[in-house]
Amino acid sequence: MTKLYLKLGALGAIVITVMYFITGYLDWISTEKFRMGKPFWVMNQRGKSDDFTVIGSSRAENCTDVTP
């Protein structure tokens, strides 16, 4: 019975280790996509003269009337 527990423990350690690296990679990917998102793009614009900027969800973008 102890051999079974040792095998299950080893398998669990391997699975946890693999999942740890997969989670780190997916977190890195999502962080990179988040940096390239619209709010960060808008906030990084310098030296431009904009009258109106909408930062928010697509609902805020599509339902806001910015015509003069």
WOQUIJO-V549936 format. One line per field, one symbol per residue. phi: phi as a letter, one per 20 degrees, with the letter a starting at -180 (. if undefined). burial: b if it has 24 or more other C-alpha atoms within 12 Angstrom, else e. A space follows every 10 residues. Layout:
phi=???
burial=???
This chain:
phi=.fffffffff ffffffffff ffffffffff fffffefggf fffefcmddd ebcddrffff fedeedff
burial=eeeeeeeeee eeeeeeeeee eeeeeeeeee eeeeeeeeee eeeeeeeeee eeeeeeeeee eeeeeeee
